[in-house]
Amino acid sequence: MRDEMQRFLLEYRFGMQEIETKVAILREEFQHMHDYNPIEHVSSRVKSPDSLVEKVVRKGIDSDFASIREHITDIAGVRITCSFTTDAYRLFDLLTAQDDITLVAVKDYIAEPKGNGYKSLHAILEVPVFLSTGRVDVPVEVQFRTIAMDFWASLEHKIYYKYDRQVPDGLLASLKDAADTAAELDERMQRLHRELHGPGAAPHGPERMIAV
């Protein structure tokens, strides 16, 4: 069973690496051809077997691999942190335009933030992985966010962990205020960027999003 689980997760690691390679190519092209890098940093992870089993139990999903594959789409995850909000949408457009990537689902928490102030663009992208046994289409959750969004989300995660998700109301209100401040900073920095590089520096935006 352990060997089967490791092989199952290996497919997701390969899928994650395929997305990382595509992002690295875009990053290098921007640097060499456009003298601009929209990507600040990239992080990735595959759920551990223990974490995956915990989520299967919590959600009441059948424990066979077919059910897990169908119902859990964030086993592999890539987070792309960008300089500006428009960069997040631009990279989303560029990745989903590639003909070997299938956009399975998208949740735009930038255009419509969560109630606590969380902002990020979440997409489930399906990418083909070619193994010795044949092709496997692997879903990878890709998150696009700005530096300010990433900083806020990191702080929020640490606070929820410290309080075991029972965060005092006063602290929740402060977190929401901080999210509003981070959003304002993103808007101000975007305006400065446009003033420096002109309106053509930001051709993509929330109006380009298509709900799936």
C-alpha positions in Angstrom: 0.0 0.0 0.0 2.9 2.4 0.8 4.5 1.7 -2.6 1.2 2.4 -4.4 0.7 5.6 -2.5 4.2 6.7 -3.3 3.7 6.0 -7.0 0.4 7.8 -6.9 2.0 10.9 -5.4 4.9 10.6 -7.8 2.5 11.4 -10.7 1.6 14.6 -9.0 5.2 15.5 -8.4 5.9 15.1 -12.1 2.8 17.2 -12.9 4.0 19.9 -10.5 7.5 19.8 -12.2 5.9 20.3 -15.6 4.2 23.4 -14.4 7.4 24.7 -12.8 9.2 24.2 -16.1 6.6 26.1 -18.0 6.8 29.0 -15.5 10.6 29.0 -15.6 10.6 29.2 -19.4 8.2 32.2 -19.2 10.3 33.8 -16.6 13.5 33.5 -18.6 11.8 34.7 -21.8 10.6 37.8 -20.0 14.0 38.6 -18.6 15.8 38.2 -22.0 13.2 39.4 -24.5 11.3 42.0 -22.5 13.9 43.1 -19.9 11.2 42.6 -17.3 10.5 39.8 -14.8 6.8 39.6 -13.6 7.7 36.7 -11.3 9.1 37.5 -7.8 9.4 33.9 -6.7 7.8 30.4 -7.1 7.2 27.8 -4.5 5.7 24.3 -4.8 4.7 21.3 -2.8 3.0 17.9 -3.0 0.9 16.8 -0.1 2.5 14.3 2.2 0.8 10.8 2.5 -0.3 11.7 6.1 -1.8 15.1 5.0 -3.6 13.4 2.1 -5.1 10.7 4.2 -6.2 13.3 6.8 -8.1 15.2 4.1 -9.6 12.0 2.6 -11.0 11.2 6.1 -12.1 14.7 6.8 -14.0 15.0 3.6 -15.5 11.5 3.7 -14.0 10.5 0.4 -13.6 6.8 -0.6 -10.0 5.8 0.0 -9.4 4.3 -3.5 -7.1 6.2 -5.7 -9.7 6.9 -8.4 -11.9 8.6 -5.9 -9.0 10.6 -4.4 -8.0 11.7 -7.9 -11.5 12.8 -8.7 -12.3 14.7 -5.5 -9.0 16.2 -4.3 -7.5 18.6 -6.8 -4.8 20.3 -4.7 -2.5 17.3 -4.1 0.1 19.2 -6.1 0.4 22.9 -5.8 2.5 25.7 -7.3 2.4 29.3 -6.0 3.5 32.1 -8.2 4.2 35.4 -6.5 4.2 38.4 -8.8 5.1 42.0 -8.6 1.7 43.4 -9.6 -1.9 42.2 -9.9 -1.8 42.6 -13.6 1.2 40.3 -13.8 -0.8 37.6 -12.0 -3.5 37.8 -14.7 -0.9 38.0 -17.4 0.8 34.7 -16.3 -2.6 33.0 -15.9 -3.4 34.0 -19.5 -0.1 32.8 -20.8 -0.2 29.4 -19.0 -3.8 28.6 -19.9 -3.2 29.5 -23.5 -0.7 26.7 -23.9 -2.3 23.9 -25.9 -1.2 21.0 -23.6 -2.8 22.7 -20.5 -6.5 22.3 -19.7 -8.1 24.8 -17.4 -10.3 22.7 -15.1 -11.5 25.4 -12.6 -10.7 28.9 -11.5 -11.6 30.9 -8.4 -10.8 34.6 -8.6 -10.3 35.8 -5.0 -8.5 38.9 -6.4 -11.7 40.3 -8.0 -13.9 38.9 -5.2 -11.8 38.5 -2.0 -12.9 36.1 0.8 -14.7 37.7 3.7 -11.5 37.7 5.8 -9.7 39.7 3.2 -7.8 36.8 1.5 -6.9 37.6 -2.1 -5.4 35.2 -4.7 -6.2 33.7 -8.1 -6.6 29.9 -7.8 -6.6 27.8 -10.9 -6.7 24.0 -11.3 -4.6 23.2 -14.4 -4.4 19.8 -15.9 -1.1 18.9 -17.5 -0.1 15.7 -19.3 2.7 13.5 -17.8 4.2 10.8 -20.0 5.3 7.7 -18.0 6.6 4.4 -19.1 3.0 3.1 -18.7 1.6 5.9 -20.9 0.1 9.3 -20.5 -1.5 10.6 -17.3 -3.3 13.9 -17.0 -2.5 15.4 -13.7 -4.3 18.3 -12.0 -2.1 20.9 -10.3 -3.5 23.8 -8.2 -1.7 27.0 -9.2 -2.0 30.1 -7.1 -1.2 33.6 -8.5 -0.7 36.5 -6.1 1.2 39.6 -5.4 4.0 40.1 -2.8 1.5 42.0 -0.6 -1.1 39.2 -0.9 1.5 36.6 -0.1 2.8 38.4 2.9 -0.8 38.8 4.3 -1.7 35.2 3.6 1.5 34.0 5.3 0.8 36.1 8.4 -2.9 34.9 8.5 -1.8 31.3 8.3 0.6 31.7 11.2 -2.1 33.4 13.4 -4.7 30.7 12.6 -2.1 28.1 13.5 -1.1 29.8 16.8 -4.8 30.0 17.9 -5.8 26.6 16.5 -8.2 28.4 14.2 -10.0 30.0 17.2 -8.8 33.5 16.5 -10.2 36.3 18.7 -12.6 38.7 17.0 -10.4 41.7 17.6 -7.5 40.1 15.8 -9.7 39.0 12.9 -10.8 42.7 12.5 -7.1 43.7 12.5 -6.3 41.1 9.9 -9.1 42.4 7.7 -7.8 46.0 8.0 -4.3 44.7 7.1 -5.8 43.0 4.0 -7.4 46.3 3.0 -4.1 48.1 3.5 -2.3 45.5 1.4 -4.8 45.9 -1.4 -4.4 49.6 -1.3 -0.6 49.2 -1.5 -1.0 46.9 -4.5 -3.1 49.6 -6.3 -0.6 52.4 -5.5 2.4 50.4 -6.7 0.5 49.4 -9.9 -0.2 53.1 -10.5 3.5 54.0 -10.0 4.4 51.2 -12.4 2.1 52.5 -15.1 3.5 56.0 -14.6 7.0 54.7 -15.1 6.4 52.3 -18.0 3.2 53.7 -19.5 -0.3 52.1 -19.8 1.0 49.3 -22.1 2.8 47.8 -19.1 -0.5 46.3 -17.8 -2.6 44.9 -20.7 -4.4 42.3 -18.7 -6.7 42.5 -15.8 -9.7 41.1 -13.9 -12.0 41.9 -16.9 -10.2 39.1 -18.8 -11.2 36.4 -16.4 -13.7 33.7 -17.5 -15.4 31.7 -14.7 -15.2 28.0 -15.1 
